[in-house]
Amino acid sequence: MAFDAETFKAYIESDGQIPFDMYAQNPNDWAWLEEIIPGLIISSAGGLVPFQAEGVYRGHPFYYHDRHGQARLSIGELDGEIPYLGDYTIYTAYQDTEEWAGGKFFVRNLVQLVPNLKRSPFRYEFRGKKLIFPEDNSRSFTVDPVETSDHSGWGFTPEEAYKTLFIPSEYLAEHGMSEEFQLAMRLAQEFDPTPVNKDERKYPEVDPHFVVNA
């Protein structure tokens, strides 16, 4: 099927009435899209909250996730696992989209996300002391004398990720945990700055130039 600009425009402005199936797609049904995003093969797509899709992009497994007004495209290692989590993601891009849109803007979002793919930071895990909170939900805590817990920090190096542990969460602040309280919790946990996991992802020698033809 030859690419037709008007057909593509009509699709992204429509309700996207393609028979999405969460578990399987006929790649031939998407051949027209490969002319816009060369090397893209879709193997599954469907759902609403979230809308998800998987397949292969230029030999790399990809995972698309759209929920609560944010669409994200994750690219994994060459011939690697589907990059559901940061452990397998080497390139990623995300953008705000319309909430509850589901598959309606799937193609439009892909076309916009692909050129913005960048190297993805890694999810390092740091071990620290476990905190105990009272049952009355009061804003206080004690430190467990025995147990430990792991927390995630994101970065391109362990040092960069370690620093993110101490960045206050806006979500927690909105739910009654002040920035000062959050910092006190993190300091009390006394995290070991050496992560318990390693970033062993393999990148191509030269980063691909992600482009679309639309």
C-alpha positions in Angstrom: 0.0 0.0 0.0 1.6 3.3 -1.1 1.7 6.1 1.4 -1.0 8.6 0.9 -0.7 11.8 2.9 -4.4 12.5 2.8 -5.2 9.0 4.0 -2.8 9.4 6.9 -4.2 12.8 7.8 -7.7 11.4 7.8 -6.7 8.5 10.0 -5.0 10.6 12.8 -8.0 13.0 12.8 -10.5 10.2 13.0 -11.5 7.9 15.9 -8.8 5.5 14.8 -11.2 2.7 13.9 -8.6 0.0 13.4 -9.6 -3.4 15.0 -7.0 -3.3 17.8 -6.3 -6.6 19.5 -4.3 -6.6 22.6 -2.9 -10.1 21.9 -2.2 -10.1 18.2 -2.0 -8.0 15.1 -1.4 -8.9 11.5 1.8 -7.0 10.6 0.5 -6.8 7.0 -2.3 -4.6 8.2 0.3 -2.0 9.3 2.5 -2.1 6.2 1.4 1.4 5.3 2.7 2.7 8.6 6.2 1.3 7.8 6.5 3.7 4.9 6.1 6.5 7.4 8.3 5.0 10.2 10.8 2.7 8.3 11.6 -0.5 10.1 8.5 -0.5 12.3 6.6 -3.8 12.7 3.6 -3.9 15.1 2.8 -7.3 16.6 0.2 -6.4 19.2 -1.9 -3.3 20.1 -4.9 -2.6 22.2 -6.5 -1.7 25.5 -7.7 1.6 27.0 -6.2 2.2 30.4 -3.5 1.7 29.5 -3.4 1.4 25.7 -0.3 -0.7 24.9 1.5 -1.9 21.8 4.5 -4.0 21.1 6.6 -5.0 18.1 10.0 -4.4 16.5 11.5 -1.1 15.4 14.7 -1.3 13.3 15.5 -4.7 14.8 14.9 -3.5 18.4 11.9 -4.6 20.5 9.6 -1.7 21.4 6.9 -1.0 23.9 4.3 1.8 23.7 2.3 2.8 26.7 -0.5 5.4 26.9 -2.2 6.2 30.1 -3.5 9.1 32.2 -2.6 11.7 29.5 1.0 10.5 28.9 2.3 8.4 26.0 5.7 6.7 26.2 7.7 4.8 23.6 10.5 2.6 24.9 13.2 0.8 22.8 15.1 -2.2 24.0 18.4 -3.8 23.2 18.9 -5.3 19.7 17.2 -8.7 19.8 16.6 -8.2 23.5 13.6 -8.4 25.8 10.6 -6.2 25.4 11.5 -3.0 27.4 8.6 -2.9 29.9 11.0 -1.7 32.6 14.0 0.6 32.8 16.3 -2.4 33.0 15.7 -3.2 29.4 15.1 0.3 27.9 18.0 1.9 26.0 16.0 4.7 24.2 12.9 6.4 25.3 10.6 9.3 24.5 7.3 10.5 26.1 4.8 13.3 25.7 1.5 14.5 27.0 -1.6 13.3 25.1 -5.3 13.4 25.6 -6.4 11.4 28.6 -8.6 8.4 27.9 -7.9 8.6 24.2 -6.5 5.1 24.1 -5.8 3.9 20.5 -7.4 7.0 18.9 -4.1 8.8 18.8 -1.7 5.8 18.7 -0.3 6.5 15.2 -0.2 10.2 15.7 1.7 9.8 18.9 4.2 7.3 17.4 5.0 9.7 14.6 5.7 12.5 17.1 7.6 10.3 19.6 10.1 8.6 17.2 12.1 11.7 16.3 12.4 12.5 20.1 13.9 9.2 21.2 16.9 9.7 23.4 19.1 7.5 25.6 17.2 6.3 28.6 18.6 6.7 32.2 18.9 3.5 34.2 16.9 2.5 37.2 19.5 1.8 39.9 18.4 0.2 43.2 19.9 1.5 46.5 19.6 -0.4 49.8 18.8 1.5 53.0 17.2 1.0 56.4 13.5 0.2 56.4 11.1 2.8 57.9 8.2 1.9 60.2 5.2 4.2 60.1 2.5 4.3 62.9 -0.9 2.8 62.2 -2.6 6.1 62.8 -1.0 7.5 59.7 0.6 10.4 61.6 3.5 12.0 60.0 6.2 10.2 61.9 8.4 7.1 61.6 11.0 5.0 63.2 13.9 3.0 61.8 13.6 -0.8 61.7 16.7 -2.2 63.6 17.0 -5.2 61.3 15.2 -5.0 58.0 16.3 -3.1 54.9 14.6 -1.9 51.8 15.5 -0.9 48.3 14.6 2.3 46.5 14.9 3.3 42.9 17.0 6.2 41.6 17.3 7.1 37.9 20.4 8.3 36.2 23.1 7.6 33.6 25.6 6.9 36.4 25.2 5.5 39.9 26.2 8.9 41.3 23.6 10.7 39.4 20.9 8.2 40.3 21.9 8.3 44.0 21.2 12.1 44.1 17.7 11.6 42.7 16.8 9.7 45.9 16.8 12.9 47.8 14.6 14.9 45.3 11.2 15.6 46.9 8.2 14.0 45.2 5.5 16.5 44.2 2.9 13.8 44.5 3.8 13.1 48.1 4.0 16.8 48.9 0.4 17.2 47.5 -0.7 14.3 49.9 0.6 15.9 53.1 4.3 14.9 53.1 6.3 18.1 53.2 9.6 18.3 51.4 11.3 18.6 54.8 9.6 15.3 56.0 10.6 13.5 52.8 14.2 14.6 53.2 14.2 13.4 56.8 12.9 10.0 55.7 15.6 9.6 53.1 18.4 10.7 55.4 17.2 8.3 58.1 17.4 5.4 55.7 21.2 5.9 55.3 21.3 4.5 51.7 24.5 2.8 50.6 25.6 4.8 47.6 26.7 1.7 45.8 23.7 0.3 44.0 22.7 -3.4 44.3 22.3 -3.8 40.5 24.4 -2.9 37.5 23.6 -1.2 34.2 24.5 -3.9 31.7 22.6 -2.6 28.7 24.2 -2.7 25.3 24.0 0.3 23.1 24.9 0.4 19.4 28.3 1.8 18.7 26.6 4.7 17.0 23.2 5.9 18.2 20.6 5.6 15.4 19.1 8.7 13.9 15.4 8.2 14.5 13.4 9.9 11.8 9.9 9.6 10.2 8.9 10.3 6.6 5.7 12.2 7.5 
